[in-house]
């Protein structure tokens, strides 16, 4: 079976993935162009504010291209339309989205460090539930290492909250 139905239309799941890849690529290019033209790059010893947005734009572009190439490469797939997960998968998806929204809100109240620790703990537990000791160790390692990278090494100030 080809990626087109017998009536000549593209499978709706494939169409959605192609659109998502194309939109992601266009957004990453616009985001990268905006960062490149409006923010200073800095120097190697002290990177400027443009560095992080350019890294994010590059990773987003690579991810979007991977989606597009995978969809163009898999011509003989009989996949149906994309569906939301159900049961435990849906609970995990809702938990991840709620954690990300919660981080966005909490970062303004308690600051980046505490919010990122809570986010890391939640995501580690949601993605791969295990012992709480393991969850806390991994969550703290992720949060403290990223905080150290941006604040100490890159010299990028991270938001401080109202409470901290």
C-alpha positions as CSV (number, residue, x, y, z in Angstrom):
1,X,0.0,0.0,0.0
2,X,1.3,3.4,-0.8
3,X,1.1,6.6,1.2
4,X,-1.9,7.6,-0.9
5,X,-5.3,6.1,-0.5
6,X,-7.0,4.6,-3.5
7,X,-8.8,7.9,-4.0
8,X,-5.5,9.7,-4.3
9,X,-5.5,11.4,-0.9
10,X,-2.7,11.3,1.6
11,X,-3.4,9.4,4.8
12,X,-4.5,11.9,7.4
13,X,-1.9,10.6,9.9
14,X,0.9,11.1,7.4
15,X,-0.5,14.5,6.4
16,X,-0.5,15.6,10.0
17,X,3.1,14.5,10.5
18,X,4.2,16.2,7.3
19,X,2.5,19.4,8.3
20,X,4.0,19.3,11.8
21,X,7.4,18.8,10.4
22,X,7.0,21.6,7.9
23,X,5.6,24.0,10.5
24,X,8.3,23.1,13.0
25,X,11.0,23.7,10.3
26,X,9.5,27.1,9.4
27,X,9.2,28.2,13.0
28,X,12.7,27.1,13.8
29,X,14.1,29.1,10.8
30,X,12.1,32.2,11.8
31,X,13.2,31.9,15.5
32,X,16.8,31.4,14.5
33,X,16.7,34.3,12.0
34,X,15.2,36.6,14.7
35,X,17.9,35.6,17.2
36,X,20.6,36.0,14.7
37,X,19.6,39.5,13.6
38,X,18.4,41.0,16.9
39,X,20.6,39.5,19.6
40,X,24.4,39.9,20.1
41,X,26.4,36.7,19.6
42,X,29.1,37.7,22.1
43,X,32.6,36.2,22.0
44,X,33.9,32.7,22.7
45,X,34.8,33.5,26.3
46,X,31.4,35.1,27.0
47,X,28.6,34.0,24.7
48,X,25.9,36.5,24.1
49,X,22.1,36.2,24.4
50,X,21.8,34.8,20.8
51,X,23.6,31.6,21.5
52,X,20.9,29.7,23.4
53,X,18.1,30.6,21.0
54,X,20.3,29.6,18.1
55,X,21.0,26.2,19.7
56,X,17.3,25.7,20.3
57,X,16.4,26.8,16.7
58,X,19.1,24.4,15.4
59,X,17.8,21.4,17.4
60,X,14.2,22.2,16.4
61,X,15.2,22.4,12.8
62,X,17.0,19.0,13.0
63,X,14.0,17.4,14.7
64,X,11.6,18.8,12.1
65,X,13.8,17.6,9.2
66,X,13.9,14.2,10.8
67,X,10.1,14.0,10.9
68,X,9.9,15.1,7.3
69,X,12.6,12.7,6.0
70,X,11.0,9.8,8.0
71,X,7.6,10.5,6.5
72,X,9.0,10.8,2.9
73,X,11.1,7.6,3.4
74,X,8.3,5.4,4.7
75,X,6.2,5.1,1.6
76,X,4.8,1.6,2.2
77,X,3.5,2.1,5.7
78,X,-0.2,1.3,6.5
79,X,-0.4,3.5,9.6
80,X,-3.7,5.1,10.3
81,X,-4.3,8.5,11.6
82,X,-2.6,9.6,14.8
83,X,-4.5,9.0,17.9
84,X,-4.0,10.2,21.5
85,X,-2.8,7.5,23.9
86,X,-5.3,6.0,26.3
87,X,-5.1,4.7,29.9
88,X,-1.7,5.0,31.5
89,X,-0.2,6.6,28.4
90,X,-2.8,9.4,28.5
91,X,-2.2,10.0,32.2
92,X,1.6,10.3,31.5
93,X,1.0,12.7,28.6
94,X,-1.3,14.9,30.7
95,X,1.2,14.8,33.5
96,X,4.0,15.9,31.3
97,X,2.0,18.8,29.8
98,X,0.8,19.9,33.3
99,X,4.4,19.8,34.6
100,X,5.6,22.0,31.7
101,X,2.8,24.5,32.3
102,X,3.4,24.4,36.0
103,X,7.1,25.1,35.4
104,X,6.2,28.2,33.3
105,X,4.0,29.5,36.1
106,X,6.3,28.6,39.0
107,X,9.4,30.0,37.5
108,X,8.0,33.5,38.0
109,X,7.1,32.8,41.6
110,X,10.0,30.7,43.0
111,X,12.6,31.2,40.3
112,X,14.2,29.0,37.7
113,X,16.3,26.8,40.0
114,X,13.5,25.6,42.3
115,X,11.0,25.4,39.4
116,X,13.4,23.4,37.3
117,X,14.1,21.0,40.2
118,X,10.4,20.4,40.6
119,X,10.0,20.0,36.8
120,X,12.9,17.5,36.6
121,X,11.5,15.5,39.5
122,X,8.1,15.3,37.9
123,X,9.3,14.4,34.5
124,X,11.7,11.8,35.7
125,X,9.0,10.2,37.8
126,X,6.4,10.4,34.9
127,X,8.6,9.1,32.2
128,X,10.3,6.3,34.1
129,X,8.7,5.7,37.5
130,X,11.1,4.0,40.0
131,X,12.4,4.6,43.4
132,X,12.1,8.1,44.8
133,X,15.7,8.1,45.7
134,X,16.7,7.5,42.1
135,X,14.1,10.1,40.9
136,X,15.5,12.7,43.3
137,X,19.1,12.0,42.4
138,X,18.4,12.2,38.7
139,X,16.2,15.3,39.0
140,X,18.7,17.2,41.1
141,X,21.5,16.2,38.8
142,X,19.7,17.5,35.7
143,X,18.6,20.8,37.4
144,X,21.8,21.6,39.1
145,X,24.0,20.8,36.1
146,X,21.9,22.9,33.7
147,X,21.8,25.7,36.2
148,X,25.6,25.5,36.6
149,X,26.1,25.4,32.8
150,X,24.1,28.5,32.1
151,X,25.0,30.6,35.2
152,X,28.6,29.6,35.8
153,X,29.9,28.6,32.4
154,X,27.8,30.6,29.9
155,X,27.2,33.5,32.2
156,X,23.5,33.6,31.4
157,X,21.4,35.0,34.2
158,X,18.3,32.8,34.9
159,X,15.1,34.2,36.2
160,X,14.8,34.7,39.9
161,X,11.3,34.4,41.4
162,X,9.4,36.7,43.7
163,X,10.1,34.3,46.6
164,X,13.7,33.5,45.7
